[in-house]
Each structure stands twice: as C-alpha cells, then as structure tokens.
Amino acid sequence: MSAPPDLPEIVSRAFVVSRKAGYVAFCRNETGRLLASLAATRSGTLAEFGTGTGVGTAWLRSGVRGGTHILTAELDARLANAAAEIFTDDDQVEVVAADWATLRDKGPFSLLFLDAHESGGSTADDVIDLVETGGIVVLDDFKPCESWPPVAAGRVDVLREQWLTDERFTTAEVMVAPDAAVLIATKR
C-alpha cells in the first residue's frame, strides 16, 4: 500500500490554525479531496456555510481556478477570525463572521458546501435559491447507509431521504471512507 498524497500547503496551514484554536470538528481529508476535485470544475462564486477554522475552505481553495471566488461564513467570530488568518493575502477567499443566512443575497453559488446536520439540517428548500442551475451542493458528515429508507441512529434519516428524493436535484450518496459519506446534489 502506498502512502496517501501529501496535503496541499493551504490545507496544512489550516490544520495548524485548527490545532492552535483547539478546534477538532473539521472537514475530513477524504471529503476535502472530493471538495478540491469538485471546486476545480466550478467558476463564479463558491460558498461554505460553517467555516469552523477553515479546513474545508482550504480544501476548496486548493482546487479552484483563477477568477473563482470563495465566500465562507462562520457564526462563531473567534473561529471566523482564526480561519481568516489562513487567507489574509488571498483575494479569492472571503471569510465572514456571520450566520449563513446573511449570505442569501450573495448567490447564486456554483458550489455550496455545508455540514448537513450542524447547519440546522439544511433541506433542499433552504438552499434551492442559493444555487445556480447546474450548481452543486455538497453535504457532509453522514454515516454510510445501505437501507431504504435510510436509517441513522435507529430512525429514518429524513434529511438524507429528502435530498435523495427531491426532484429539483439529482443527488448521489458517495462513501468517502468506510465510516463517512457525503451527498452530492446537482440542481436541475
């Protein structure tokens, strides 16, 4: 078995900031590599709701092309300030200390990344107008599920079920690790 690829420098910096802030709830590397790949296909403005200390943002930044802008919002001002340190000299990334709902007038976005459960269980109804036609929504922090309807913690996972059946999106569940899955939804 070969070693995993090195982390992009911007992602390594984000991990240092996270450690200094004592923050451990960040984007997994498997999800991050997927984000970087998807970001490489996008132009315009990408958004992230729930920046934390900027690890997910750093993964997005590692994949974007020139001229693409990333707007990311974190409600906790301390965490937002920590994340902003990573991108101080980067005019492609804007970190704001705000609730994600304050960014509604900044869309539509070509890619939107959010933690499905920490963002209040964001449904397709919550974000449909924030994503351009053909735009992608990436929701992370799901446990893989092989049953239908999807079950999590002994109950039907209504959030996952809603995303997988919403006719306004074409959605796929993708395992990124044996214990982690993401939903990738493309707006029709």
C-alpha positions in Angstrom: 0.0 0.0 0.0 1.4 3.4 -0.9 1.3 6.5 1.3 -1.5 8.9 0.9 -0.8 12.0 -1.2 0.7 15.0 0.6 -1.7 17.6 1.8 -1.8 20.9 -0.1 0.1 23.6 1.7 -3.0 25.7 2.3 -4.7 22.7 4.0 -1.6 22.1 6.2 -1.8 25.7 7.3 -5.5 25.3 8.1 -4.7 22.3 10.3 -2.1 24.3 12.2 -4.7 27.0 12.8 -7.2 24.4 14.0 -4.8 22.9 16.4 -3.9 26.4 17.8 -7.6 27.2 18.2 -8.3 23.8 19.9 -10.9 23.0 17.2 -11.3 19.4 16.2 -14.6 19.4 14.2 -13.3 19.9 10.7 -13.6 18.5 7.2 -12.1 15.0 6.8 -9.2 14.7 4.2 -11.3 12.2 2.2 -14.1 14.8 1.9 -11.6 17.5 1.3 -10.1 15.8 -1.7 -13.5 15.4 -3.1 -14.2 19.2 -2.5 -11.0 20.1 -4.2 -11.9 18.0 -7.3 -15.4 19.5 -7.5 -14.1 23.0 -7.0 -11.8 22.5 -9.9 -14.9 22.2 -12.1 -16.5 25.4 -11.0 -16.3 29.1 -11.7 -18.0 32.1 -10.3 -18.7 32.0 -6.5 -18.4 29.0 -4.3 -19.8 29.2 -0.7 -19.3 27.3 2.5 -21.7 27.6 5.5 -20.0 26.7 8.8 -16.3 27.6 8.2 -15.0 26.4 11.6 -11.3 27.2 11.4 -11.2 27.0 7.6 -10.1 23.4 6.8 -13.0 22.8 4.3 -12.4 26.3 2.9 -8.7 25.4 2.4 -9.6 22.2 0.5 -11.9 24.2 -1.7 -9.2 26.8 -2.3 -6.7 24.1 -3.2 -8.9 23.1 -6.2 -10.3 26.4 -7.6 -9.1 28.1 -10.7 -8.1 31.7 -11.0 -11.0 34.1 -11.0 -13.2 31.9 -8.8 -14.3 33.4 -5.5 -15.0 31.5 -2.2 -17.3 33.1 0.3 -17.4 31.3 3.7 -19.5 32.1 6.8 -18.9 31.1 10.4 -21.2 32.2 13.2 -18.5 31.9 15.9 -16.4 35.1 15.5 -13.4 33.5 17.2 -13.3 30.7 14.7 -14.0 33.0 11.8 -11.1 35.2 12.8 -8.8 32.1 13.0 -9.9 31.0 9.6 -9.4 34.5 8.1 -5.7 34.3 9.2 -5.2 31.5 6.7 -6.4 33.6 3.8 -5.1 37.0 4.8 -3.3 37.6 1.5 -5.7 35.6 -0.7 -8.2 37.8 -2.7 -10.0 34.7 -3.9 -11.3 33.8 -0.3 -13.6 35.9 1.9 -14.3 34.8 5.4 -17.2 36.4 7.2 -18.2 36.1 10.9 -21.9 35.8 10.3 -24.9 33.4 10.2 -25.0 31.8 6.8 -28.5 33.2 6.2 -26.9 36.7 5.9 -25.2 35.5 2.6 -28.5 34.8 0.8 -28.1 37.9 -1.3 -24.6 36.9 -2.4 -25.7 33.9 -4.5 -26.5 32.1 -6.5 -23.4 29.9 -5.9 -21.9 27.4 -8.3 -21.0 25.2 -5.4 -22.3 25.2 -1.9 -20.6 23.1 0.9 -22.3 22.6 4.2 -22.4 20.3 7.2 -25.8 18.8 6.8 -26.5 18.4 10.5 -24.8 21.4 12.0 -26.4 23.9 9.6 -29.8 23.2 11.1 -30.4 20.2 8.9 -30.4 22.2 5.7 -33.1 20.9 3.4 -33.3 21.5 -0.4 -36.0 24.1 0.3 -33.4 26.0 2.5 -30.8 26.3 -0.3 -32.6 25.9 -3.7 -32.5 29.6 -4.4 -28.8 29.8 -3.3 -27.5 27.5 -6.0 -27.4 28.2 -9.8 -28.9 25.8 -12.2 -26.2 23.1 -12.7 -24.7 24.1 -9.4 -23.6 21.6 -6.8 -24.5 21.2 -3.1 -22.1 19.1 -1.0 -23.4 17.9 2.3 -21.0 16.0 4.6 -21.0 14.2 7.9 -23.3 11.3 7.0 -22.7 7.7 8.1 -22.9 5.3 5.2 -26.3 3.6 4.9 -27.3 0.6 2.8 -31.0 0.5 3.6 -34.1 2.3 2.2 -35.4 4.3 3.7 -32.1 5.5 5.0 -31.7 4.9 8.8 -29.4 6.7 11.2 -29.3 6.2 15.0 -32.3 3.8 14.7 -34.6 6.3 13.0 -35.4 7.2 9.4 -32.9 9.8 8.3 -35.4 12.2 6.9 -32.8 14.8 5.8 -31.0 12.3 3.7 -34.2 10.8 2.4 -35.5 14.3 1.4 -32.3 15.2 -0.5 -32.2 11.8 -2.3 -35.8 12.1 -3.5 -36.1 15.9 -4.2 -36.8 16.2 -8.0 -35.2 19.6 -8.2 -31.8 18.0 -7.6 -30.0 14.9 -8.9 -28.4 13.6 -5.8 -26.0 10.8 -5.1 -24.6 9.5 -1.8 -20.9 8.8 -2.0 -18.8 7.0 0.5 -15.6 8.8 1.1 -14.4 6.4 3.8 -15.7 3.2 5.4 -17.4 5.4 8.1 -18.2 8.6 6.2 -20.5 9.6 3.3 -21.4 12.8 1.6 -24.4 13.8 -0.5 -23.6 15.5 -3.8 -26.7 17.2 -5.3 -26.8 19.0 -8.7 -29.5 21.5 -9.2 -31.6 20.7 -12.3 
